[in-house]
Amino acid sequence: MLTRDLPPGRTGGVASWVDDVARALVAHGRDVTVLVERRALQVDPTRSYQTVGVAGRSWQQWQGVWMGAAALPQLDSDTVVLGASWRLVSALARLHRSGMVLAGAHGSDLTRIGADARWFQQVSQRIHLLPVSDFLAERARALGAPHDQIHTMPWPLSLDHAQMRGRQLAMVARLVPGKGLRDALVLAHRLGRPLVVVGDGPARAQEAAFADRHGIDVDWRGALPREEARAVLRRAAAVLLLSEPDSFEGLGLTALEASAVGVPAIGRDVGGVREAVGPGLLLSRDACMDTLDLTSIRAFLGDRDAGRHAQQHVRSHHSPAAFVHQFDAVVAAAARP
């Protein structure tokens, strides 16, 4: 596996996906080595897979070259290469003729493609894409990737014991424009519930000042390791995923993470959020938090079965075993002449 991000050195959706996929494959008898940008590599005694740090400069532009140079000498004809994004396997897609090359697709690696769509089309002819949502699969098709080389994959997410949900709402995200932090603050305030925010970024200072001016009850936790963020989710009444309409949210891992611990999600119908929210509460794409009728939200928060339904959804659609089963099917199909 090839990645720039890996916990605990870096957090986020891509880092979590790589770690979850590697652990799932190892647990099902596969031999996994993860090549990761050296600056992101930190010790994690719980890892079940090997890691190799890869050096290089100008990673945004040359990441495929550094990863290709590091990976190629280690590959046998029966090695399957799985990159966290198509850019990381761009060089290997041209050079590793005797092996199989696949790439995950999570969000911005597809939704932000514009002028370089032709380059993506060239690379996508030589790889199999594994998007984490049907929304991203459709985006890949629209960008010109071959339809028979696109395979929507479940997230190999492990369930955890549900706990008694509290009154507070939670938001877990990088605090950048487009993630809906202002909307989360406004909605929590109108509902009369405290909001716990996990994450950091350039939007925090301005929104913290907004919260202070309006007397909004918010607990800023900053960036936390994944397990600590999950602990926050366990105590929440619901998680908020209110990405703005032009943000092209690829899926919404936060909603799945919350569902895995028995906490339902309230999301805006943007990008792949519908798929992540599942049986949770889906708000319209253009919902305005200042004027939204709160009746259905209050009823949802009072539903004692909402958390159980959320966890059942994850159990049915996302699990390590489900991922490995589908991954094996993709590899078998790709190996046919």
Buried (B, 14 or more C-beta within 10 A) or exposed (E): BBBBBBBBBBBBBBBBBBBBBBBBBBBBEBEBBBBBBBBBBEEEEEBEBEBBBBEBEEBEEBBBBBBBBBBBEEBEEEBBBBBBBBBBBBBBBBBBEEBBBBBBBBBBBBBEBEEEEEEBBBBBEBBBBBBBBEBBBBBBBEBBBBEEBBBBBBBBBEBBEBBEBBEBBBBBBBBBBBBBBBBBBBBBBBBEBBBBBBBBBEBBEEBBEBBEEEEBBBEBBEBBEBEEBBBBBBBBBBBBBBBBBEBBBBBBBBBBBBBBBBBBBBBBBBBBBBBBBBBBBBBEEEBEBEEBEEEEBEEBBEEEEBBBBBBBBBBEBBBBEBBBEBBEEBBEEBEEE
